[in-house]
Amino acid sequence: MKIQRFARAFRSRLAALAIGVATASLSLLAAGPAAAQDKPIKIGLTTDLTGIAAAYARSQVNGVQLAVDQINASGGLLGRKLEVLVRDSQLKPDLGTSHTRDLITRENVDFLIGPDGSAVGMTVSAVAKQYKKVVMMTIPNSPRITTETFHPYVFTVVPSGVMEARAMAAAIGPGNKRIAFIGGDYEAAHQGLKYFKDWLAKVNPSAEIVSEAWPKLGEPDYSSYITSLMSSKPDVIFSYLWGADLIGFVKQGKPYGVFTKTKVASLVFLDDLKALGDEMPDGVIAQMRAPFFALTGDRMTKFTEQFRAKYNDYPADWAIMGYEGMQILAQAIKSANSLESDAIVKAVEQVKYDGLRGPISFRALDHQGTVGSYIGTVAKSDKYPFKILTNVKTISAESIWPSEAEITAARAAVK
């Protein structure tokens, strides 16, 4: 009798346990899709928040974050919010590799955006290729990204170094026969001069480079370089300096009459215009990637207002390109209705984005965005507390990007 009572009790407990397990399992199954929906779509951003390009990186992060905030305020994507995870690569390629790999393998990011320096950009692209993650380049512009090391998962909304050099040659080549050059002694500047020379030979075969100066990055004393440039009696000096190096050259060049005795053409960014203020010489032929003050239309006006309201600052080139890159990714995710990399690649390839710089699409051959280069003349502004570019002309991407034959040859050379 006792054995029978024990058996009945055991069967009752076993049945109760089975019901409990089944109920828990059903609860977990029901919660699974909901839990997945609660997880944010993660965007990994490895950039250089430490070092000489830190201001550029901070502006880039702000542009990406503003886009994410607006997307989330509109309901997110695929029923989920977006989250940006930022890592500081400190302009060090090895950190670019390790941080990007960590973002993918440990943080499980869905996409990558950024970074800042081209050397770091190359490593981020390599990791993206390894893990088949879509990466949208918003500052790096090494031509190698879209030629020698190209892969299907990399896209760029930045005019490449080839495109910028060709745009400058088209702007200053005609009408100037004697051209002097100064650029930091690093790969991008050396490449820039090469591409400039190649295009110069087409736009003005009679022009020549009469002097080259190669100060190290961070050079504190430009006096010897300035005297060498001026002694060559150039019609125009082409500067490939930027940031603190450009600021140092401008300040030290003034007493030598650099900006009154000859013409000067240079890469210029909003950060430089703000830092120099009234010390920025009028008349400099300046090249920019996304000058907010020269970009017209309601979208640009509204974006500038929103950016200033959030960050109490004007949007630099980096913020504009970061914002557009993130919005393009969002448009592709929505179009593909998926987070799967190959689906997003196809969607981005078909994107026609109405951007702040105008319509942007991507060439299938190299995933280069249809973004041009802006060249104007520095002048004082009554509207802004810094000098701006006037008489700005847009050099279209299609007129300066490498041809299919050039890209094919560049890729074949490294095989």
Salt bridges, closest charged atoms under 4 A:
ASP69 OD2 - LYS310 NZ 2.91
ASP102 OD1 - ARG106 NE 2.84
GLU107 OE1 - LYS42 NZ 3.98
GLU107 OE2 - ARG87 NH2 3.09
GLU107 OE2 - ARG106 NH2 3.35
GLU148 OE1 - ARG144 NE 3.15
GLU164 OE2 - ARG289 NE 2.80
ASP185 OD1 - HIS190 NE2 2.68
ASP198 OD2 - LYS194 NZ 3.05
GLU208 OE2 - ARG178 NH1 3.81
GLU212 OE2 - LYS197 NZ 3.00
GLU219 OE1 - LYS216 NZ 3.16
ASP278 OD1 - LYS380 NZ 3.76
GLU279 OE2 - LYS251 NZ 3.83
ASP282 OD1 - LYS387 NZ 2.90
ASP313 OD1 - LYS274 NZ 2.81
GLU324 OE1 - ARG357 NE 2.67
GLU349 OE2 - HIS367 NE2 2.80
ASP366 OD2 - ARG363 NH2 2.77
GLU406 OE2 - ARG166 NH2 2.69
